[in-house]
Amino acid sequence: MAFELPKLAYAYDALEPNIDVKTMEIHHTKHHQAYITNLNNAIAGTDTEKMSIEDICKNISKFPIAVRNNGGGHYNHSLFWQIMAPNAGGEPTGDLATAINNAFGSFADFKTQFATAAATRFGSGWAWLIVKDGKLAVSSTPNQDNPLMDVAEVKGTPILGIDVWEHAYYLNYQNRRPDYVASFWNVINWNEVANRLKSAK
């Protein structure tokens, strides 16, 4: 089964004004689709076609660079669309809030650490909230790498991620990456993040 572009659960303009409609449309239909097309081409006719994207990421060191780049691009973006939602944001509650407070001291301290990881990732990449050894941690990865990969500097299960490639924000924010990161808090779907925490544990 070839990988396919996942449908969004909301319209392209639903995250305005935090993420503009044009960026969402290009990011989903052009960038994410290109990763999927290139990934399918890279694994065509091999046993890898039968693997889940998660298993591909976990064994990424065994695959060519085209699989690493495009498989990562597909996994990362699939997560990204799901952990955002219209009329979202605010603060997490329940077990997720407790886990954040236990790991970082407070939600405010977590926000600072996550925003710093996103703002200081040199060049293109991602910042993550992950489950590592049963606890939450913040990390970042270059390019389309992610913490599931066996090559990641900090390994874990991603439950929240922000794309800090310029294509994710440049139309609206130009070079102001910290402003984009600040707006991201308004669209986080904390229910989805909480579900991912539950699954990861």
Secondary structure, 3 states (H helix, E strand, C coil): CCCCCCCCCCCCCCCCCCCCHHHHHHHHHHHHHHHHHHHHHHHCCCHHHHCCHHHHHHCHHHCCHHHHHHHHHHHHHHHHHHCECCCCCCCCCHHHHHHHHHHHCCHHHHHHHHHHHHHHCCCCEEEEEEEECCEEEEEEEECCCCCCCCCCCCCCEEEEEEECCHHHCHHHHCCCHHHHHHHHCCCECHHHHHHHHHHHC
